[in-house]
Amino acid sequence: MVIIHVKTKPKRSNHFHSSFTSLLNYQKNKNPFLSHYNYHSHAIQQNPNTDPRTTLLSSSKVSNIPTHQIQSYYGSLLQSCIAQKAVSPGKQIHALISQMGFGFHPVLATKLVHLYSACDCLHNAHQLFDRIPQRNLFLWNVLIRGYAWNGPYEVAIELYYRLLEFGLVPDNFTFPFALKACSALSAIEQGRRIHEDVIRNKWETDVFVGAALIDMYAKCSCVVNARQVFDKILERDVVVWNSMIAAYGQNGQADESIELCREMILMGLKPSEATLVTVISASADIAALPQGRELHGFSWRHRFELNVKVKTALVDMYAKCGLVKVARNLFEQLREKRVVSWNAMITGYAMHGHSTKALDLFEKMKDEVQPDHITFVGVLSACSRGGLFDEGRMFFESMVRDYHIDPSVQHYTCMVDLLGHSGQLDEACDLIMQMRVKPDPGVWGALLNSCKLHGHVKLAELALEKLIDLEPHDAGNYVILSNIYARAGNWEGVAKLRKLMIDRGIKKSIACSWIEVKNKVHAFLSGDASHPNCDEIYAKLKWLEGRMKEAGYVPGTESVFHDVENDEKANMICCHSERLAIAFGLINTPDGTRLLITKNLKICDDCHIAIKCISKITEREITVRDVNRYHHFKDGICSCGDYW
């Protein structure tokens, strides 16, 4: 082999390499072979695409060197390739050692499998793995990890069971990798079996295995099981706490997530970046502004004020809590605006119906970073909520044509909503039929809501038929079609739907609204009479009702799904949960204070009209965050422009 040495002077290496080089230089008089390694390893570190054939020892020189030194030499070089994820020189080294008869040497082959797995070349890794005669636990772990991180996840689980068949005993590295694959697949049964193996091998209290178990149960929506694992780990590090905090946050238990974070701090542990991002996101999910502000102050006091991920989470939190201006100020202060930062701000604007601001920010983003699929969900949502039909169609086409992003279910949902609200119901239905992915409840729900807006009975029946297949026990879908029937005077259809719901044991979801006053959350159900201030609340509603009638308001009772008299229907409408929360807020806050109400369901048509009227009568700004979006009521006008 002809040796051509690299001519470029190597750049300054990192601290670890410098220390290792010093050691090798100290020994070079004893062993020039090791000194030669120093030069080639340095070349690979400076240029991961270096061709080893231009730097390595020739076969003639290697032939006179002891076998153990050859193995040490190439093993060290492969370790450098792994550290740099330099697959190209690694493949060349693989070819060279195969020519010398060391291709299936246990140490060198294991390092090659490690390299291929780390570089997402799993086909090469698996091929080599199958040909290695002596496979130790580390080698199995390396390949399982590769599939657990990059997929197909099923292969990682298959390898785990093959490992058991070969008589090997999993360790505290094997279990987290296998459990990660179960998490990715939401494979709860497989995860439970592996948990049994964990217990059998006495690894349940290990922090790495415990964190993996918590994550697996959380991804499978088994929070109780996750907490049971958490409670059994007596010596918990920050990673274990973060896993449990995230488990609550991912499963809609934001209050528990925030409370566990407080408990962690009281135990004397310092929250990490991941802790703060998770718990701030949990605060955002329930629009818990006081807790979000508390976390904002905490992060600043503990020197996270310049942390991009924490600050981006705060941008998202303030946007979801209705303080879009505060979110924008924080966004502008970011030293580095990553894609996720732009997405948080664009989506924040879209949620509040600030469509023009969202699209203006998107134009600025394109000059800074490459938009991703989440960016376009925000952009299309902004178009949908702003009634920007032409712009929405243009951005959808541009996403596919210019950015080569395949539309996801979320993108299609936005487009169906936009087309439907614009009255293009047939086109919206055609788009669903042409989707490249399976429509989910969000897509058919968008069509059903659009049918309600335009009174299109036939397509509404189709949408409900599909929704019953996907989520048969969601009462809200039945109620929407019932309301469409009622408006069309189809009382026979209303009766049939009611009977269907009774036969299937389906009950309407209980509407709940809550408001936070003086750091205390007050929740209300429709017609609620359990609050200590009940008499004052209903007296305030009675006063508002009189003022609203003077202004020309007439309750709309079409949405009441009961055979009752009109007066009783009107009383039921006027006692909806959001109105009780508003009345409580008016009584217990100074004049001019903005009210923020959160509701677990979509706000009804009549309450939307009523709250516009209340905002004008009381000269208050009232924000209602329902399950779909934000409504900002001020001076008798809603930010949605009645387009929702």
C-alpha positions in Angstrom: 0.0 0.0 0.0 1.3 3.5 -0.9 1.3 5.8 2.1 0.3 9.5 1.4 0.4 11.5 4.6 -2.0 14.4 5.2 -0.3 17.6 4.3 -2.6 20.1 6.1 -1.4 21.1 9.5 -3.9 19.8 12.1 -5.9 22.3 14.0 -5.8 22.7 17.7 -7.4 19.6 19.3 -9.7 19.5 22.3 -8.5 19.0 25.9 -9.1 15.3 26.1 -7.2 14.7 22.9 -4.3 16.9 24.0 -4.0 15.0 27.3 -4.1 11.7 25.4 -1.5 13.0 22.9 0.8 14.0 25.7 0.7 10.5 27.1 1.4 9.0 23.7 4.3 11.4 23.0 5.8 10.4 26.3 5.8 6.8 25.2 6.8 7.2 21.6 10.5 6.4 22.1 9.4 3.1 23.6 6.7 2.4 21.0 6.8 4.5 17.7 3.6 2.6 16.7 1.6 4.5 19.4 3.0 7.8 18.2 1.8 7.0 14.7 -1.8 6.4 16.1 -1.6 9.9 17.6 -1.2 11.5 14.2 -4.0 9.5 12.5 -6.5 9.9 15.3 -5.8 13.7 15.3 -6.4 13.8 11.5 -9.8 12.0 11.9 -10.8 14.4 14.7 -10.1 17.4 12.6 -11.8 16.0 9.5 -14.3 13.2 10.0 -14.3 12.5 6.2 -10.6 11.8 6.2 -9.7 8.7 4.0 -7.7 6.4 6.3 -5.9 5.0 3.3 -4.0 8.3 3.1 -2.9 8.1 6.7 -2.8 4.6 8.1 0.2 2.2 8.3 0.8 0.1 5.3 0.3 -3.7 5.4 4.0 -4.3 5.2 4.6 -2.2 8.3 1.7 -3.8 10.2 3.0 -7.3 9.5 5.9 -6.8 11.9 3.8 -5.5 14.8 2.4 -7.8 17.6 -1.3 -8.7 17.2 -2.4 -7.1 20.5 -0.9 -3.8 19.4 -2.7 -3.9 16.1 -6.0 -4.5 17.9 -5.3 -1.7 20.3 -4.2 0.7 17.4 -7.4 0.1 15.3 -9.6 0.0 18.3 -8.4 3.4 19.4 -8.9 4.8 15.9 -12.4 3.4 15.8 -13.1 5.0 19.1 -12.1 8.3 17.6 -14.5 7.7 14.7 -17.3 6.9 17.2 -16.7 10.1 19.2 -16.8 12.2 15.9 -19.6 10.1 14.4 -17.2 9.8 11.4 -18.7 6.9 9.5 -16.8 7.4 6.3 -13.3 6.8 7.7 -14.9 4.1 9.9 -16.0 2.2 6.9 -12.5 2.4 5.4 -11.0 1.1 8.6 -13.5 -1.7 8.5 -12.4 -2.7 5.0 -8.7 -2.6 6.1 -9.1 -4.7 9.2 -11.2 -7.2 7.3 -8.3 -7.6 4.8 -6.0 -8.3 7.7 -8.3 -11.0 9.1 -9.6 -8.9 12.1 -13.0 -8.2 10.7 -14.9 -10.3 13.3 -12.5 -9.8 16.2 -14.8 -9.3 19.3 -13.4 -5.9 20.4 -13.0 -4.4 16.9 -16.3 -5.7 15.5 -18.1 -4.4 18.6 -16.6 -0.9 18.1 -17.7 -1.1 14.4 -21.3 -2.0 15.4 -21.2 0.9 17.9 -20.0 3.2 15.2 -22.7 2.2 12.6 -25.4 2.4 15.3 -24.2 5.9 16.4 -24.3 7.0 12.8 -27.7 5.6 12.1 -26.3 3.0 9.7 -28.3 0.2 11.4 -28.4 -2.0 8.3 -24.6 -2.2 8.4 -24.6 -2.6 12.2 -27.1 -5.5 12.1 -25.3 -7.3 9.3 -22.0 -7.2 11.1 -23.7 -8.1 14.4 -25.2 -11.3 13.0 -21.7 -12.5 11.8 -19.9 -11.9 15.1 -19.4 -15.3 16.7 -18.8 -14.1 20.3 -21.5 -11.6 21.3 -21.3 -10.1 24.8 -23.9 -8.0 26.6 -22.3 -4.7 25.6 -22.6 -5.6 21.9 -26.3 -6.5 22.3 -26.9 -3.2 24.2 -25.3 -1.2 21.5 -27.5 -2.6 18.7 -30.7 -2.4 20.9 -29.9 1.2 21.6 -29.5 2.0 18.0 -33.0 0.7 17.1 -34.5 2.2 20.3 -33.3 5.7 19.2 -33.8 5.5 15.5 -36.3 2.7 14.8 -37.8 0.4 13.7 -38.6 0.2 17.4 -40.1 -3.3 17.1 -36.6 -4.6 16.2 -35.2 -3.3 19.5 -37.8 -5.3 21.4 -37.2 -8.4 19.3 -33.5 -8.1 20.0 -34.2 -7.8 23.7 -36.1 -11.2 23.7 -33.3 -12.8 21.5 -30.8 -11.6 24.1 -32.8 -13.5 26.8 -33.0 -16.6 24.6 -29.2 -16.6 24.3 -29.0 -16.8 28.1 -27.7 -13.3 28.8 -28.9 -11.3 31.8 -30.1 -7.7 31.0 -28.4 -5.0 33.0 -29.3 -1.3 33.8 -28.3 -0.3 30.2 -30.4 -3.0 28.5 -33.6 -2.2 30.3 -33.7 1.6 29.5 -33.1 0.9 25.8 -35.8 -1.7 25.5 -38.2 0.4 27.5 -37.5 3.4 25.3 -38.7 1.3 22.3 -41.9 0.4 24.2 -42.4 4.1 24.9 -42.1 5.0 21.3 -44.7 2.3 20.3 -46.9 2.9 23.4 -46.6 -0.9 23.8 -47.9 -1.2 27.3 -48.1 -5.0 27.4 -44.5 -5.4 26.2 -43.5 -2.7 28.7 -45.2 -4.5 31.6 -43.4 -7.8 30.7 -40.0 -6.0 30.7 -41.0 -4.4 34.0 -41.4 -7.9 35.4 -37.9 -8.8 34.2 -36.6 -5.6 35.9 -38.1 -6.7 39.2 -36.8 -10.2 38.8 -33.3 -8.9 38.2 -33.6 -6.4 41.0 -33.1 -3.2 39.0 -36.3 -1.4 39.8 -34.7 1.1 42.2 -31.9 2.0 39.7 -32.3 5.6 38.7 -31.7 4.9 35.0 -34.1 2.0 34.8 -36.6 3.8 37.0 -36.7 6.9 34.8 -37.2 4.7 31.8 -40.1 2.8 33.4 -41.7 6.1 34.4 -41.4 7.4 30.9 -42.8 4.2 29.4 -45.9 4.2 31.6 -46.4 8.0 31.0 -46.3 7.5 27.2 -48.9 4.7 27.6 -51.1 7.0 29.7 -50.6 4.9 32.9 -49.7 7.7 35.3 -50.6 5.7 38.4 -48.1 3.0 37.5 -45.5 5.6 36.8 -46.0 7.1 40.2 -45.8 3.7 41.8 -42.3 3.2 40.2 -41.3 6.7 41.3 -42.3 6.1 44.9 -40.2 2.9 45.1 -37.0 4.8 44.1 -35.6 6.0 47.4 -32.5 7.8 46.1 -33.9 10.0 43.3 -31.7 12.2 41.1 -33.0 15.1 39.0 -33.6 12.8 36.0 -36.0 10.7 37.9 -37.9 13.7 39.3 -38.0 15.2 35.8 -39.4 12.0 34.4 -42.3 12.0 36.9 -43.0 15.7 36.5 -43.1 15.2 32.7 -45.4 12.1 33.1 -48.0 14.3 34.9 -47.6 17.1 32.3 -47.9 14.8 29.3 -51.2 13.3 30.7 -53.1 16.5 31.4 -52.3 16.6 35.1 -50.6 20.0 35.1 -51.4 20.8 38.7 -49.7 17.6 39.9 -46.7 18.4 37.7 -46.3 21.9 39.3 -46.9 20.5 42.8 -44.2 17.8 42.3 -41.7 20.4 41.1 -42.3 22.3 44.4 -41.8 19.1 46.3 -38.5 18.5 44.5 -37.2 22.0 45.4 -38.2 21.5 49.0 -36.1 18.3 49.0 -33.1 20.4 48.2 -32.6 19.4 44.6 -31.9 22.1 42.0 -34.2 22.0 39.0 -32.5 21.6 35.7 -33.3 23.1 32.3 -35.5 20.1 31.6 -37.4 20.6 34.9 -38.2 24.2 34.2 -39.2 23.6 30.6 -41.5 20.8 31.6 -43.2 22.6 34.5 -43.5 25.9 32.6 -45.2 24.0 29.8 -47.6 22.5 32.3 -48.5 25.9 33.6 -49.2 27.0 30.0 -51.5 24.0 29.4 -53.9 25.1 32.1 -53.3 28.9 31.6 -51.9 29.1 35.2 -50.5 32.6 34.9 -49.6 33.1 38.6 -47.6 29.8 38.7 -46.0 30.7 35.4 -44.9 34.0 36.7 -43.6 32.3 39.8 -41.5 30.0 37.7 -40.4 32.9 35.5 -39.0 34.6 38.7 -37.5 31.3 39.9 -35.7 30.7 36.6 -34.2 34.2 36.7 -33.0 33.9 40.3 -31.3 30.7 39.4 -29.5 32.2 36.4 -31.6 30.7 33.6 -32.5 34.1 32.2 -30.3 33.5 29.2 -31.2 29.9 28.6 -32.9 29.7 25.2 -35.0 26.7 25.9 -36.4 28.0 29.2 -37.1 31.4 27.7 -38.9 29.8 24.7 -41.1 27.9 27.2 -41.9 31.2 28.9 -42.8 32.7 25.5 -45.2 29.8 25.0 -46.6 30.1 28.5 -47.3 33.8 28.3 -48.9 33.4 24.9 -51.2 30.6 26.1 -52.1 32.7 29.2 -53.3 35.6 27.1 -50.3 37.9 27.5 -49.2 38.0 23.9 -47.3 41.3 24.3 -45.2 39.9 27.2 -44.5 36.8 25.1 -43.4 39.0 22.2 -41.1 41.0 24.4 -39.4 37.8 25.7 -39.2 36.5 22.1 -37.3 39.6 21.0 -34.9 39.2 23.9 -33.8 35.7 22.8 -30.1 35.7 21.9 -30.7 32.7 19.6 -34.1 32.3 17.9 -34.4 28.6 17.0 -37.2 27.2 15.0 -39.1 26.2 18.1 -38.9 29.8 19.3 -40.4 31.2 16.1 -43.1 28.4 16.2 -44.1 29.3 19.8 -44.7 33.0 18.9 -46.4 32.3 15.6 -48.7 29.7 17.2 -49.4 32.1 20.1 -50.6 34.8 17.7 -52.7 32.3 15.8 -54.4 31.1 19.1 -55.5 34.6 19.8 -56.8 35.3 16.3 -53.9 37.8 15.5 -53.6 36.4 12.0 -51.8 39.3 10.4 -49.2 39.4 13.2 -48.6 35.7 12.8 -48.1 35.9 9.1 -45.9 39.0 9.4 -43.7 37.1 11.8 -43.6 34.1 9.5 -42.2 36.4 6.7 -39.4 37.5 9.1 -38.7 33.9 10.1 -38.1 32.8 6.5 -35.1 35.2 6.4 -33.6 33.7 9.6 -34.3 29.9 9.8 -36.0 27.2 7.7 -39.7 26.7 8.7 -40.7 23.2 9.7 -44.0 21.3 9.7 -45.0 22.8 13.1 -44.4 26.3 11.7 -47.0 25.6 9.0 -49.5 24.3 11.5 -49.3 27.7 13.1 -49.5 29.6 9.8 -52.4 27.6 8.5 -54.2 27.9 11.9 -53.7 31.7 11.7 -55.3 31.7 8.2 -58.1 29.5 9.4 -59.0 31.6 12.5 -58.6 34.9 10.5 -60.7 33.7 7.5 -57.8 34.2 5.2 -58.9 31.7 2.5 -56.6 32.7 -0.4 -53.6 33.0 1.9 -54.2 29.6 3.5 -54.4 27.9 0.2 -51.2 29.6 -1.0 -49.3 28.6 2.1 -50.5 25.0 2.0 -49.3 24.7 -1.6 -46.0 26.4 -0.8 -45.4 24.1 2.1 -45.5 21.1 -0.2 -43.9 22.7 -3.3 -41.2 24.9 -1.8 -40.4 23.2 1.5 -41.1 19.6 0.5 -43.1 19.0 3.7 -45.7 16.3 3.4 -49.0 17.4 4.9 -49.8 15.9 8.3 -53.2 15.4 9.9 -52.8 18.8 11.6 -52.2 20.6 8.3 -55.3 18.9 6.8 -57.4 19.8 9.8 -56.5 23.5 9.4 -57.4 23.4 5.7 -60.7 21.6 6.3 -61.6 24.2 8.9 -60.6 27.1 6.6 -62.5 25.7 3.6 -65.5 24.8 5.8 -65.8 28.2 7.5 -65.5 29.8 4.1 -68.5 27.9 2.9 -66.5 25.6 0.6 -67.9 22.4 2.3 -67.8 20.2 -0.8 -64.2 21.1 -1.4 -63.4 20.5 2.2 -65.0 17.0 1.9 -63.1 16.3 -1.3 -59.8 17.3 0.4 -60.5 14.7 3.2 -61.2 12.0 0.6 -57.8 12.8 -1.1 -55.7 12.9 2.2 -52.5 10.8 2.1 -52.9 10.1 5.8 -55.9 8.6 7.6 -58.3 11.4 8.8 -58.5 11.6 12.6 -61.3 13.0 14.8 -59.9 16.5 14.4 -60.4 16.4 10.7 -64.0 15.1 10.8 -64.7 17.4 13.7 -63.6 20.4 11.7 -66.0 19.4 8.9 -68.9 18.8 11.4 -68.4 22.2 13.0 -68.4 23.9 9.6 -71.7 22.0 8.8 -73.1 23.5 11.9 -72.1 27.0 10.9 -73.7 26.6 7.4 -76.6 24.2 8.3 -75.4 21.5 5.9 -77.3 18.4 7.2 -76.1 15.8 4.7 -72.4 16.3 5.2 -72.9 16.7 9.0 -74.4 13.2 9.0 -71.4 11.8 7.1 -69.0 13.5 9.5 -70.8 12.1 12.6 -70.8 8.6 11.0 -67.0 8.8 10.7 -66.6 10.3 14.2 -68.7 7.5 15.7 -66.3 5.0 14.2 -63.3 6.9 15.7 -64.6 8.1 19.0 -68.0 6.5 19.7 -68.4 7.8 23.2 -67.7 11.5 22.6 -71.1 13.1 23.4 -70.1 16.5 21.9 -70.3 15.1 18.3 -73.9 13.8 18.8 -74.9 17.2 20.4 -73.6 19.2 17.4 -75.6 17.1 14.9 -78.6 17.3 17.2 -78.3 21.1 17.1 -78.1 21.1 13.3 -81.3 19.0 13.2 -83.0 21.3 15.6 -82.2 24.4 13.6 -83.5 22.6 10.5 -86.7 21.7 12.3 -85.9 18.0 12.0 -87.2 16.9 15.4 -87.4 13.3 14.4 -83.6 13.4 13.9 -83.2 15.0 17.3 -85.2 12.2 18.9 -83.3 9.5 17.1 -79.9 10.9 18.3 -81.2 11.2 21.8 -82.3 7.6 21.8 -79.0 6.5 20.3 -77.1 8.3 23.1 -79.3 6.7 25.8 -79.0 3.2 24.3 -75.2 3.5 24.2 -75.0 5.1 27.7 -73.5 8.3 26.3 -73.9 11.4 28.5 -73.1 15.0 27.6 -69.7 16.1 28.9 -70.0 18.3 32.0 -69.1 21.9 31.2 -66.7 23.5 33.7 -65.2 27.0 33.7 -62.7 28.4 36.2 -61.3 31.8 37.1 -58.3 32.7 39.3 -58.8 35.5 41.7 -56.3 36.5 44.4 -54.2 33.4 43.7 -57.1 31.0 44.2 -58.9 29.1 41.5 -62.7 29.1 41.5 -64.4 26.4 39.4 -68.1 26.5 38.3 -70.4 24.0 36.6 -73.5 24.9 34.6 -76.3 25.9 37.1 -73.8 25.5 40.0 -75.2 26.5 43.4 -72.4 25.1 45.5 -70.1 28.2 45.7 -70.1 30.1 49.0 -70.9 33.3 47.1 -73.7 31.7 45.2 -76.4 34.3 46.1 -74.2 37.2 45.1 -73.3 35.5 41.8 -76.9 34.9 40.8 -77.9 38.4 41.8 -75.1 39.7 39.6 -76.4 37.5 36.7 -79.9 38.8 37.2 -78.7 42.4 37.1 -76.7 41.6 33.9 -79.7 39.9 32.4 -81.8 43.1 32.8 -79.1 45.4 31.4 -78.6 43.0 28.4 -82.3 42.9 27.6 -82.4 46.7 27.6 -79.5 46.5 25.0 -81.6 44.1 22.8 -80.2 40.8 23.8 -82.5 37.7 23.4 -81.3 34.3 24.6 -80.7 31.8 21.8 -82.0 28.4 23.0 -81.4 26.2 20.0 -78.4 24.5 21.6 -80.4 23.3 24.6 -80.8 19.5 24.2 -83.9 19.0 26.3 -87.7 18.9 26.0 -88.4 21.9 28.3 -90.3 25.1 28.1 -88.7 28.2 26.4 -88.5 30.1 29.7 -86.7 27.2 31.4 -84.4 26.9 28.3 -83.5 30.6 28.7 -82.7 30.1 32.4 -80.4 27.2 31.6 -78.5 29.2 29.0 -78.1 32.1 31.3 -76.5 29.8 34.0 -73.8 28.4 31.8 -70.5 27.9 33.7 -68.6 30.7 31.9 -71.3 33.2 32.9 -71.1 32.2 36.5 -67.3 32.6 36.4 -67.6 36.0 34.8 -70.2 37.1 37.4 -67.9 36.0 40.2 -65.0 37.9 38.6 -67.0 41.1 38.3 -68.0 40.9 42.0 -64.4 40.2 43.3 -62.2 42.4 41.2 -61.8 46.2 40.9 -63.5 48.0 38.0 -61.5 47.8 34.8 -59.7 44.6 35.7 -59.3 42.1 32.9 -61.0 38.7 33.5 -59.5 35.5 32.2 -61.9 32.5 32.1 -60.9 29.0 31.1 -63.5 26.5 29.9 -63.1 22.7 29.2 -65.5 22.7 26.2 -66.3 25.0 23.3 -68.1 28.2 24.2 -71.7 28.0 22.9 -73.2 30.5 20.4 -75.4 32.2 22.8 -72.7 32.7 25.5 -70.5 34.2 22.8 -73.2 36.8 22.0 -73.9 37.4 25.7 -70.2 37.9 26.7 -69.8 40.5 23.9 -72.8 42.3 25.4 -71.4 42.0 29.0 -68.0 43.4 28.0 -69.7 46.5 26.7 -72.1 47.0 29.6 -69.3 46.5 32.3 -66.5 48.2 30.3 -64.4 45.1 31.0 -62.0 43.2 28.8 -63.0 39.5 29.1 -60.8 36.7 27.7 -62.3 33.2 27.4 -60.0 30.3 26.6 -62.1 27.4 25.5 -61.0 24.0 24.2 -60.3 25.4 20.7 -59.0 29.0 21.0 -59.0 32.3 22.8 -61.8 34.8 22.5 -60.9 38.4 23.6 -64.1 40.4 24.3 -63.9 44.2 24.5 -66.4 47.0 23.9 -68.9 44.5 22.5 -66.5 43.0 20.0 -64.7 39.6 20.0 -61.2 39.2 18.5 -62.4 36.2 16.5 -64.7 38.5 14.4 -67.5 36.0 15.0 -65.4 33.6 12.7 -65.0 30.5 14.9 
